[in-house]
Amino acid sequence: MTLRGPVLRLLRTHLSSCQQSRAQSVAVLGAPFSRGQRRRGVEHGPKVIRDAGLIERLSGFDYSVHDFGDLDFHHFEKDEPYMDVKSPRNVGAANKMLSGAVSRAVGAGHTLVMLGGDHSLAIGSVGGHAQQSPDLCLIWVDAHADINTPMTSPSGNLHGLPVAFMLKELQDKMPDIPGFSWMKPFLSSRDLVYIGLRDVDPGEYHILKNLGIQYFTMRDIDRLGIQRVMEVAFDHLLARKQRPIHLSFDIDAFDPSLAPATGTPVNGGLTYREGIYITEEIHNTGLLSAMDLVEVNPMLGTSREAVEATASLAVDVIASSLGQTREGAHPSIDVIPAVKDDTEQLRL
């Protein structure tokens, strides 16, 4: 069974009160961190996304917005690789701090928006969310699967490993990496869906197939269409149980012509309409509880216009996840004001 037609309409009707309550308060949290990969500059992502008008955009919606600022990460100067995994202590400590901050924000009733930073931060973001919502499901929108283990990773960069830390089924494949003693796997493979994949490493492909993880490559999106992809994704994640959604969105899911200021661009990505449709449909479930927007790197834009385009796209993704529609996000109006007659206007 797929969530189509009357079934999907019933889900949306049933969730309308949940959607309204979740939309009452949004918390924005910056995580200026880049040690999960080798290209510096992504730590400036939170600033350029805010500078592109994020808070102003969200403030126009029908809920309160709380900008909690940026986390202040401590950096270890001596952080030797472990099994070719680079900067494990820095990445582990940053994610531990982020996990606590996300847990507190979600626990206080906010819908959490985490601004990265590189995608290794999802370890702490999704992990902190899971402390409050252990039954959550995860939608990972990305050109890359980020599910390597230390033994399968070609680069050793931790932004390519975050999902492996989360999955219970990979617990015996993950060594005790320095900096991660606090981290325990919390997610089952059936609670994960990928959208937008087009650059998957051999070890990752084996993991996806061996664990039966639901994923959609760009070829699948071309073949099925984005509407059908979202129907199948929600059927997979929500048909058994309605539960909180964590959206982890890497800006490189988009085609590089739309998001050039990012570290690992791959041709043939999502169009603007496909990416925004994904986020609109997630919002329409009423179940979005937390999201990440990561890998905006202003130092990699070839021009100011390229950086601004990428940051503006990030704002659009976040805003549509939280209720902005392509018809426009408008304040609630219960009644159209009546026309005042001339006498009343004169009296005023």
C-alpha positions in Angstrom: 0.0 0.0 0.0 1.2 3.5 -0.8 0.2 6.7 0.8 -1.8 8.0 -2.2 -5.1 9.7 -2.8 -7.6 9.2 0.1 -5.0 7.6 2.4 -2.6 10.5 2.1 -5.4 13.0 2.5 -6.5 11.1 5.7 -2.9 11.3 7.0 -2.8 15.0 6.4 -6.2 15.6 8.0 -5.2 13.5 11.1 -2.0 15.4 11.4 -3.3 18.9 11.0 -3.4 19.6 14.8 0.2 18.2 15.1 1.4 20.4 12.3 -0.1 23.5 13.9 1.5 22.7 17.3 4.9 21.9 15.8 4.8 25.2 13.9 4.5 27.3 17.0 8.2 27.6 17.8 11.4 27.2 15.7 14.9 27.2 17.1 17.9 27.9 14.8 21.3 26.6 15.9 24.6 27.2 14.1 27.3 24.7 14.1 30.4 26.3 12.5 32.6 23.2 12.1 34.7 21.9 9.2 37.0 19.2 10.7 34.9 16.4 9.2 36.4 17.0 5.8 39.5 18.7 4.3 38.1 21.9 2.7 38.1 24.8 5.1 35.4 27.5 4.8 32.3 25.4 5.5 32.5 26.6 9.1 31.2 29.9 7.7 28.1 28.3 6.4 25.9 29.4 9.4 26.9 33.0 8.9 26.2 33.2 5.1 22.9 31.4 5.5 21.8 33.9 8.2 23.2 36.8 6.0 21.0 35.5 3.2 17.9 36.4 5.3 17.0 33.2 7.0 15.8 34.7 10.3 13.9 37.5 8.5 12.2 34.9 6.2 11.2 32.6 9.1 10.0 35.6 11.2 7.3 36.2 8.6 5.6 32.9 9.4 2.9 32.2 12.1 5.3 31.1 14.8 8.0 32.3 17.1 11.6 32.0 15.9 14.5 31.7 18.4 18.0 32.1 17.1 20.3 30.4 19.6 23.4 31.6 17.8 26.4 29.4 17.1 28.0 26.7 19.2 31.6 27.5 20.3 33.6 24.3 19.6 36.9 23.6 21.3 39.5 22.3 18.9 42.3 19.8 19.8 45.6 20.8 18.2 46.9 17.3 18.5 44.4 15.0 16.8 46.2 12.1 15.1 44.3 9.9 12.6 42.9 6.6 13.8 42.6 3.8 11.2 43.0 6.5 8.6 40.0 8.4 10.1 41.0 12.1 10.2 40.4 14.4 13.2 38.4 11.9 15.2 38.7 13.7 18.6 37.6 17.1 17.2 34.7 15.6 15.3 33.7 13.5 18.3 33.8 16.4 20.8 31.9 18.7 18.4 29.1 16.2 17.9 28.9 15.5 21.6 28.3 19.2 22.2 25.9 19.5 19.4 23.9 16.4 20.5 23.3 18.0 23.9 22.2 21.3 22.4 19.8 19.6 19.9 18.3 17.4 22.6 17.6 20.4 24.8 16.0 22.4 22.0 13.8 19.6 20.9 13.0 18.7 24.5 11.8 22.3 25.0 9.3 21.9 22.2 11.1 23.7 19.4 11.3 22.5 15.8 15.1 22.5 15.5 17.0 23.9 12.4 20.8 23.1 12.6 23.0 25.1 10.3 26.3 23.4 9.3 29.1 23.1 8.9 30.0 19.8 7.3 27.8 16.7 7.3 29.7 14.9 10.0 27.6 17.1 12.3 24.6 14.9 11.6 26.0 12.4 14.1 25.2 14.8 16.9 22.2 16.4 15.4 20.3 13.2 14.7 21.6 11.6 17.8 20.5 14.5 20.0 17.1 14.4 18.4 16.8 10.7 19.0 17.4 11.3 22.7 14.0 13.0 22.8 12.3 11.0 20.0 13.8 7.5 20.0 11.2 6.4 17.3 12.2 9.0 14.8 12.8 8.3 11.1 15.5 9.9 9.0 15.3 11.4 5.4 18.8 12.0 4.0 18.8 14.2 0.9 22.3 14.1 -0.5 24.4 13.3 -3.5 26.3 10.9 -1.2 25.3 8.1 1.1 27.7 9.0 3.9 27.5 5.5 5.2 31.1 4.4 4.9 32.8 2.6 7.8 36.5 3.3 8.6 37.3 0.2 6.7 35.4 1.1 3.5 36.1 4.9 3.4 38.4 5.9 0.5 39.3 9.2 2.2 39.0 8.8 6.0 36.9 12.0 6.2 34.3 11.7 8.8 31.7 13.6 6.8 31.4 10.4 4.8 30.7 8.2 7.8 27.9 9.7 9.9 25.2 7.3 9.0 27.4 4.3 9.9 27.6 5.7 13.5 23.8 5.8 13.8 22.8 2.3 12.5 22.4 -0.5 14.9 23.1 -3.0 12.1 26.6 -1.6 11.6 27.6 -1.6 15.3 30.0 -4.6 14.8 31.6 -2.8 11.8 32.5 0.3 13.8 35.7 0.3 15.9 36.1 2.3 19.1 37.2 5.6 17.5 38.7 8.1 19.9 36.3 10.9 20.7 33.2 8.8 20.2 32.9 6.8 23.4 29.7 8.7 24.2 28.0 7.6 20.9 25.8 4.6 20.7 23.9 3.5 17.6 20.2 4.3 17.8 18.6 3.9 14.3 17.4 0.9 12.4 18.1 0.6 8.7 14.3 0.4 8.0 13.9 3.9 9.5 16.1 5.6 6.9 15.5 6.8 3.3 17.9 8.4 0.9 16.9 10.8 -1.8 19.2 12.2 -4.6 22.1 9.7 -4.5 24.5 9.8 -7.5 28.0 9.3 -6.0 28.1 6.1 -3.9 31.3 4.4 -2.9 31.7 0.6 -3.5 31.5 -0.2 0.2 28.5 2.0 0.7 26.7 0.3 -2.2 27.3 -3.1 -0.5 25.9 -1.7 2.8 22.8 -0.2 1.1 22.1 -3.5 -0.7 23.0 -5.8 2.2 20.9 -4.0 4.7 18.0 -3.4 2.3 18.0 0.4 2.9 15.4 2.3 0.9 17.2 4.7 -1.4 16.4 6.8 -4.5 19.2 7.7 -6.9 18.8 10.5 -9.4 18.1 7.9 -12.0 15.1 6.7 -9.9 13.9 10.3 -9.7 14.2 10.6 -13.5 12.3 7.3 -13.9 9.6 7.7 -11.3 9.2 11.4 -10.8 9.7 13.2 -7.5 6.0 12.9 -6.5 6.1 9.1 -6.7 9.5 9.0 -4.9 8.0 10.9 -2.0 4.9 8.7 -1.9 7.1 5.6 -1.6 9.4 7.2 0.9 6.5 8.1 3.2 4.9 4.7 2.7 8.2 3.1 3.8 8.7 5.3 6.8 5.2 6.2 8.0 2.8 3.4 7.0 3.6 1.3 10.1 3.7 4.2 12.5 3.4 8.0 12.4 6.6 9.4 14.1 8.9 12.4 14.1 10.9 13.1 11.0 14.5 14.3 11.0 15.5 15.8 7.6 19.2 16.0 6.9 19.7 18.0 3.8 23.2 18.4 2.1 23.1 21.4 -0.3 25.1 19.3 -2.8 22.0 17.3 -3.4 21.2 20.1 -5.8 22.9 20.3 -9.2 26.1 22.4 -9.0 24.6 24.9 -11.4 22.2 25.8 -8.5 24.5 25.3 -5.5 28.1 25.9 -6.7 29.5 26.9 -3.3 29.9 23.4 -1.8 32.8 21.0 -1.2 31.8 17.9 -3.1 29.6 18.9 -6.1 28.4 16.2 -8.4 26.7 16.9 -11.8 23.2 15.8 -12.5 21.6 16.8 -9.2 18.2 17.9 -8.1 16.4 20.7 -9.8 15.1 23.6 -7.8 11.5 22.3 -8.2 12.5 18.7 -7.2 14.3 19.9 -4.1 11.6 22.2 -2.9 8.9 19.6 -3.6 10.7 17.2 -1.3 10.7 19.8 1.5 7.1 20.9 0.9 5.9 17.3 1.1 7.8 16.7 4.3 6.2 19.8 5.9 2.8 18.7 4.7 3.1 15.5 6.9 3.1 17.7 10.0 5.8 15.4 11.4 9.0 17.4 10.8 10.7 17.7 14.2 14.3 18.7 13.3 16.4 19.3 10.2 20.0 19.9 9.2 21.2 22.2 6.3 24.9 21.5 5.7 27.9 21.9 3.4 27.4 25.5 2.3 31.0 26.6 1.8 31.4 30.3 0.8 35.2 29.9 0.2 34.5 27.6 -2.7 32.2 29.9 -4.6 33.9 31.3 -7.7 32.2 34.6 -7.3 30.1 36.5 -4.8 27.0 35.7 -6.9 27.8 31.9 -6.6 28.0 32.2 -2.8 24.8 34.2 -2.6 22.9 31.8 -4.9 23.9 28.8 -2.7 23.1 30.5 0.5 19.8 31.8 -0.8 18.9 28.3 -2.0 19.6 27.0 1.6 17.2 29.6 2.9 14.5 28.4 0.5 15.0 24.8 1.5 14.6 25.6 5.2 11.7 27.9 4.6 9.8 25.4 2.5 10.5 22.7 5.1 8.8 24.9 7.7 5.7 25.9 5.7 6.6 28.4 2.9 4.7 27.4 -0.2 5.3 28.4 -3.8 1.9 30.3 -3.6 3.6 32.4 -1.0 3.7 32.2 2.8 1.0 34.5 4.1 -0.3 35.4 7.6 -3.6 33.7 8.5 -6.6 35.9 7.6 -10.0 34.7 8.9 -12.2 37.2 7.1 -11.8 39.7 4.3 -12.2 43.2 5.7 -15.4 45.0 4.7 -15.3 48.2 2.7 -15.9 51.2 4.9 -18.5 53.7 3.7 -17.6 57.4 3.1 -19.2 58.5 6.3 -17.2 56.0 8.4 -14.0 57.0 6.6 -14.7 60.7 7.3 -15.4 59.9 11.0 -12.1 58.1 11.2 
